[in-house]
Amino acid sequence: MSINQIVNGTIKNILNKDEDLYLQRIEICKGCKLFTKDMIFGEVCNPKLYLNPLTNETSFIKKKGFEHGCGCVLRSKCRVKEAHCPVGKW
């Protein structure tokens, strides 16, 4: 995500904007193995885990065909129309 998208998503989160888009995307995220909950930031895409989008296999080390979680705060990222999932789920 660009800095503009991060700021945009954070503002939308604070103002509770684009709730429908957030709800649609967060349901997809909750079914993903990269989804985790952080005590401070809440719902996050786990940057310490790699996922093969074709096999749904996970790894803690980088492997061919695996993508790592982006580390984004999902309550903000899921509200930005131009943002995308690092493993192509939305």
C-alpha positions in Angstrom: 0.0 0.0 0.0 1.1 3.5 -0.7 1.4 6.1 2.1 -1.7 7.8 0.7 -3.7 4.6 0.9 -2.6 4.0 4.5 -3.7 7.5 5.5 -6.9 7.2 3.5 -7.7 3.8 5.2 -6.9 5.1 8.6 -9.2 8.0 8.2 -12.0 5.8 6.8 -11.5 3.5 9.8 -11.7 6.3 12.3 -14.8 7.8 10.6 -16.3 4.3 10.0 -16.5 4.9 6.3 -16.9 2.2 3.6 -18.2 -0.3 6.1 -19.8 -2.5 3.5 -16.5 -2.9 1.6 -14.7 -3.6 4.9 -17.3 -6.2 6.0 -17.1 -8.0 2.6 -13.3 -8.1 2.6 -12.8 -9.0 6.3 -15.0 -12.1 5.9 -12.6 -13.3 3.2 -9.6 -12.4 5.4 -11.0 -14.3 8.4 -11.0 -17.5 6.3 -7.3 -17.0 5.4 -4.4 -18.6 7.2 -2.6 -15.3 7.2 -5.3 -13.6 9.3 -4.3 -13.0 12.9 -5.3 -10.7 15.8 -2.8 -8.4 17.3 -3.3 -7.1 20.9 -2.7 -3.5 19.8 -3.7 -3.2 16.1 -6.5 -5.8 16.0 -7.0 -7.7 12.8 -3.8 -8.0 10.8 -2.4 -9.8 7.8 0.5 -11.8 9.4 3.8 -10.6 8.0 5.7 -13.5 9.6 3.9 -16.2 7.7 4.0 -17.3 4.0 1.1 -18.8 2.1 0.9 -20.6 -1.2 -2.3 -19.3 -2.7 -2.7 -22.4 -4.9 -2.3 -25.1 -2.2 -3.2 -23.0 0.9 0.0 -24.4 2.6 1.8 -22.1 5.0 5.4 -21.7 5.9 7.6 -19.6 8.2 10.3 -19.5 5.6 10.1 -18.2 2.0 9.5 -20.8 -0.6 8.8 -20.7 -4.3 5.2 -19.9 -5.0 4.6 -18.5 -1.5 3.7 -14.9 -0.6 4.1 -13.4 2.8 1.4 -11.5 4.7 1.5 -7.8 4.2 1.4 -6.8 7.9 -1.4 -4.3 7.3 -4.1 -3.4 9.8 -7.1 -4.9 8.1 -9.7 -2.5 9.7 -8.1 0.2 7.6 -6.8 -1.6 4.5 -10.1 -3.4 3.8 -11.8 0.0 3.4 -9.5 1.2 0.6 -11.0 0.3 -2.8 -7.6 0.5 -4.5 -5.9 -1.8 -2.0 -5.4 -5.5 -2.7 -4.8 -8.7 -0.8 -1.1 -9.9 -1.1 -2.3 -13.4 -2.1 -5.0 -12.2 -4.5 -8.1 -13.1 -2.5 -9.6 -9.7 -3.1 
